[in-house]
Amino acid sequence: MSTLPPNYKVARMVRAFKVGAIDGLVNFFDITLVQNLDTIKLIVKGRDKVVSRIGGTRTFGNITTRFDDELSQVGAIIATNQRLYELGNRVNDNTSLIPNGIDLELFKPRSERQTPYDDNGYFTAGFAGNISGKMCMYYKGWKYFVEATSRLFTEIKTKTFLFQRNQIPHDQMPKQFYHQIDCLVLPSIDEGCSNVTVEALACGVPVLTTKVGFHGERLEDGVNCLFIERDAIDIAEKIMTLVNTPELRSKLAFEGRIFAENHHDIDKIAHEYDRVFKDVLKRNNNTIIEGLKENIK
């Protein structure tokens, strides 16, 4: 995981499907970062050495209290937006809001020499996401992107990057995707902290997104993004607003990059993870020392 600071030795642990099956591994390590909330239920002993990252709400389903018992016992919680922070902080005081980070040297705006994006002068709308199943398609709002851009097929081009379909190496994404689109469209129904939005902002690509997740909480409409509805007509209209307003495109690109620098710098994010881990280690060490003192008595 690239968010981690460099002074950590990392071992990847895949999910086990029996309760208690990974307790030995959890206790072998100083810290276990759990990326999937379902995994916490599999851990019986050692939850105080676990840092649980809450990346989105889908695992909760319609029951926001579903993981209260488990989250109350973990050493710390990392939430990727304010709504998730409140869910974690309700049951665990050791909750921090830390959004996703990005390498700002890799994901950066292209040089001026590369403009316009399309040699023939066409505006290109981009979509990136996982649409590998009907639920994923619904969640990411794929049909709204298709319907909106179909309305504009004589006026714009589209470029997509789809999970398990036309994937490219992550370090090639700036040149092969973000540097070739004029805007990113994300009509998602919900997000934790959208990675594609982070990447687009860092690359100076105007973002059209629904008002969800970290970016729905923090971005400003008309300043560093355009908020859209899950509606093809609204999306088409917002795309044409960008097509016809080059000064707005420039503003969103400039302000979006500044937002990425202020909120998504991987070095700053790694420092925040380091702070959380050290706090958990310190509390666990103090508990061990206190336990030794009691045994001596």
N, C-alpha and C positions, 0 to 999 in steps of 0.2 A: 504494500500500500504506500503510494508515493507521499501521502500526507505525513507519515511518521518522520520524526527527526532522525538524523544520521547516526546518533549514538546508541541506537537500539538494534539488537540482533533479533531478526524476525523469523519466526517459523509459521508456516501456513497450516492451519488445522481445518480440515473439511468437516462438514456436518456429520455427526453420528445420529442414528435414529433410535437409540435406546436410552431411556432415562438413566443417568448416572454413568453412561459409557465413556464420557470424556472427563469425568472428575479427576482421574489420575493425571491427564495432560494439563488440565487447568492448574492443578496444584504443583506441577513440575515447573511451570513458568511463573515469573514474578507478576506479570500482567497478561490478561487475555482480553483482547478487543473483540467483542461480539458484534458482527455486522447485521445479523438477522435475529429478531426478537424471539422467534420460535426456538432458537438454539438455547436461550436462557432456561427454558423449561426442562431441557435435557441435563442441566447442571444441578446437582444436588448439593455437593460440597465445594466450597471455594468461591461462592458468588461474590464475596467481599473483595476478591482479586480480579473481578471482571469489570471492564468498562464497556457499557452497552451504548452503541451508536444507534440512534433512531433516525433513519434516513428518509422515512416516509410514513404515510398513514395506512397503506393498503393492508399491512399485516394485522392492524387493529380491527379491520372490517367495520362493522357498525357499533362495536363495543369499545369505547375508548378506555374503559377500566380493565380490559382483558389481561393486561400484563402488570397490573398494580403490585401484586405480591412479589413477583420476580424483580421488578424494577426497584422496589423498596429495599431489596437486599443487596443489590450490586454496589461495587465500590464507587462508581460514578456513572453518570449518563452524559453523553454528548448528543445534543439535539441540533438538527440542521436548520430549524426555523423557530419562530416565536411560538407558534401553536404547539409544536412538538416539545418545546422547552417547558411550556406550561403543563403538558401532560406528564412530563418527567418530574418537574419540580414539585408537583402536587404530592408526590410520594417519596421523593428523595432530594434532600437539600444539596447534594453534591451533583447538581445538574448544570451544565454549561451549554450555551448556544454558540456553536462553531460551524459556520457554513463550509461548503466544499472549497478546496483551494485549487490553484492552477499555476503551472510554470509560465510566468509572464514573459519570459524570454523566448519560449517556444511558441506560445499562443500570443501573437502580437499582430497588429495591423500590417497589411502588405505595403510595399513601397509605392510611392506615387506613380512610379513608372509602369505599374501594372494596371492602372485604370485606363479605360473602363473595364468592368469585370468581363463583359462579353465583347469580342472584337466587332460584332455587328451592331453593338449599341443596345442589345436587349437587356432589360432588367431581369434578374434571376432571383426567384424566391426559393429558399431552401427549407428542407425538413429533415431532421435527424431523430431517430428514436427506434424503440423496439416495438414492432408491430407483428411479432411472430405468432400471435393468436388473436382471436376475436376480442378477448378482454383487453389485451394490450392495445389493439387498434382503437377500441372505445376509449380507453384511459388516456391515450395520447392525442385523441381527436383527429386521427388520420383522415377520416372521411371528410371533415370540414376543410382540411388543406386541399384534398383532391377536388372537392366541389368548388371551392373558391378559385383555385388556379385554373380549373376547367372553364370557368366563366371568362377568364382572361387569357385563354390559350393563344389568341392572336397578338397579344400585347406583351406578354412576358414569357420567360422560360422558367423551368423548374429544375432543381437538382436535389436528389435525396441521398441520404446515408442511412441504411436500414440494417438493424441488427440481424446477423446470420443471413443476410442477402447479398449486400455489396459492401461489406465491411472492408476497411483498410487499416493498416497499422495506426495506432493512436498518434504517434509522432508525425504522421503524414497528414493528419486531419487539417492543420492550418492551410497548407498549400493545395491539397486535393479537394477540400470542401469549403472551408470558411472563406478562403481567399477567392473563391469562384462564385460566391453568392452576394446579392445586394441586401438581403434581409433573411433572418431566420424566423420561421413561423412555428409557434408551439401552442396549439389549442388544447393543452392538457386539462384534465378535470381536476387534478391535484398533483402536487410535487412536494418533495422535501426541500432540496436545493438542487435545481436542475443543472446537471453537468453541461448539457449542450448550451444552455443559456449562459453559464459561466464562460464557456469557451468562446461563444459568439461575442459576448461583451469584450472579452480580452482581445479578440481579433478586430475590434472596431466594426463589427457587423450590427446594423440596427436590428433590434429584437422586437417582434410582435408576439406577445404572450398573454395568456389569460392571467387574471390576478390571483395567482395561487402560489403557495410555498414561500420560500425566503424572498424571492424576487417580487412576488405579489405584495409582500409586506414592505419592501424597501425601495423598489424602483419607483420612479415618478413618471407618470404619463406625460408624453410630450417633451420630457427633459432627457431621459436616458432610455426610454422604451416607448412603445405604443401598446396600450392594453387592448385586447380584443375579446370578443365573446366567442363562445363555441357556436358560431353561426357563419355559414359560407358567405353570405352577403356582406356582413360586417368585416370579415377578413379580406374579402376582395376589395372593399372600399378603402381599407387601411393600406393595403398594398399599393393601390393606385394613388393614394395620398403621398406615399413615398416616391412613387414613379414621377409624379408631377411636382414634387417639392424637393429639389436637390439640397437646398439649404437645411431642411429638416433632416435629411439623411446624414448630412455632415455633422449636425448638432448631436444626433443620437449616437453616431459612431464615436465622436470625441468624448461625450459625456459617459457613454457606456464603458469605454476603456478606463476612464478615471474611476468609475464605480468598481471595476474589476481590480484595479490597483489598490483601492481603499479596503475592499472586502474579501478579495479572493487570492491574495498573494500567498503562494504556497509556503514561503518561508515564515510568514506571520502565522499561518494556520498550523504549521508544524510546531511552532513555539507554543501555541495554545494546547495542542495535544500533549506536548512535553510537560506543560504545567499540570494538566489533569493527571497524567500518569505518575508524576512525582508526588502529587498530593495523595493519591491512593497508596503508593508505596510507603510514604511517611506514616499514614494512619495505620497501615497494616503492621509496620515495624513497631510503632508505639504500642499496639495491641499485644504483640508478641512479648515486648519488654514488660508490660504490665502483668501479663500472664506468668512470666518467669518470677517476678517479684512476689506474686501471690503464692506460687509454689514454694518459694524459699521460706515464706512465713509459715 
